[in-house]
Amino acid sequence: MKAHSPKDLAEHAGSILVMLPDLPQLEPMLTGDESLLAANVELFLMVGSTSSAVRLRELAKKLKEETDGRVQLIDSPVYGGVEGAEAGTLSIMVGGTNGQCARARTILSPCGTVHHLGPSVQER
């Protein structure tokens, strides 16, 4: 399936791993008529960027409030680079509830090993 917009992607995926340099590159995907949030579906959004914990916490809180909880954002930075991604040997550090970690592990295990590091940034 080829998605034509972030909205189209969210409508078909339900769970999305975002691997962008940082949050300023993600935020435009969250606003507008063709954004991830415009899909108006439940969305499990895993942020694989190495981002500021404070900014990620603020974004998670904002998304929770704006979507009445239908968007779950968890932090899931990775270690291992391109080589680890190609070999499926990344270390993926997930912050979230036990249920969120289990869901992330199911989705991300082909990419490497998921390590649950405790509560997500919005729960601290």
C-alpha positions in Angstrom: 0.0 0.0 0.0 1.3 3.4 -0.9 0.1 6.3 1.4 -0.5 9.6 -0.4 -0.6 11.7 2.8 0.0 11.3 6.6 -3.8 11.1 6.9 -4.0 8.2 4.4 -1.2 6.4 6.3 -3.0 6.8 9.7 -6.3 5.5 8.2 -4.6 2.4 7.0 -1.9 1.7 9.6 -3.1 2.4 13.1 0.4 2.1 14.4 3.3 4.2 13.1 6.9 4.4 14.0 8.3 7.8 13.2 12.1 7.9 12.6 12.8 11.6 12.0 15.7 13.7 13.3 13.6 15.4 16.0 10.2 16.7 16.9 10.3 19.8 14.7 10.1 17.4 11.7 7.2 15.5 13.2 5.0 18.4 14.2 4.0 19.4 10.6 2.7 15.9 10.1 0.3 16.5 13.0 -1.5 19.6 11.7 -3.7 20.3 8.7 -6.4 18.6 6.7 -4.0 15.8 5.5 -2.2 15.2 8.8 -2.0 12.1 10.9 -4.5 13.6 13.3 -7.0 14.5 10.5 -7.6 10.7 10.1 -9.7 10.8 13.2 -8.8 7.2 14.1 -7.1 5.6 17.1 -3.4 5.9 16.5 -0.4 4.3 18.2 2.5 6.7 17.5 6.0 5.5 18.4 8.7 8.3 18.2 12.0 6.7 17.4 13.9 10.0 17.4 16.3 11.0 20.1 14.2 13.9 21.4 14.0 16.2 24.3 12.1 14.5 27.1 10.5 17.8 28.0 9.3 18.5 24.5 8.1 14.9 24.0 6.2 15.1 27.2 4.6 18.4 26.1 3.6 16.9 22.8 2.2 13.7 24.3 0.1 15.8 26.7 -1.1 18.0 23.9 -2.0 15.1 21.6 -3.9 13.3 24.4 -5.9 16.5 25.2 -6.6 17.4 21.5 -7.7 13.9 20.5 -9.5 12.9 23.7 -7.0 10.1 24.2 -7.4 8.4 20.7 -3.7 9.1 20.0 -1.1 7.3 22.1 2.4 8.6 21.8 5.3 6.7 23.2 9.0 7.3 23.1 11.0 4.5 21.4 14.5 5.7 20.5 16.8 3.2 18.8 20.4 2.4 18.9 22.3 0.5 16.2 22.3 2.8 13.2 21.6 1.8 9.6 23.6 -1.4 10.0 21.4 -2.5 12.9 18.3 -1.6 11.1 19.3 -3.6 8.1 20.3 -6.6 10.2 17.3 -6.4 12.5 19.5 -6.0 15.5 18.6 -2.5 16.8 18.2 -1.9 20.5 14.8 -0.1 21.0 14.2 1.6 24.3 10.5 1.9 24.9 8.9 4.2 27.5 5.3 3.4 28.2 2.8 1.2 30.1 3.3 -2.5 30.1 0.5 -2.8 27.5 2.1 -0.2 25.3 5.4 -1.9 25.5 3.9 -5.2 24.6 2.2 -3.6 21.6 5.5 -2.0 20.6 7.4 -5.2 21.0 4.9 -7.0 18.7 5.3 -4.3 16.0 9.1 -3.6 16.4 10.6 -7.1 17.2 11.5 -7.6 13.5 13.8 -4.5 13.8 15.6 -5.7 17.0 15.2 -6.1 20.7 12.7 -4.0 22.6 13.7 -2.9 26.1 11.0 -1.5 28.4 12.6 1.3 30.3 9.5 2.2 32.4 6.8 4.8 32.1 6.5 7.0 29.1 7.5 10.6 29.3 3.9 11.7 29.8 3.6 9.4 32.8 6.6 10.8 34.7 
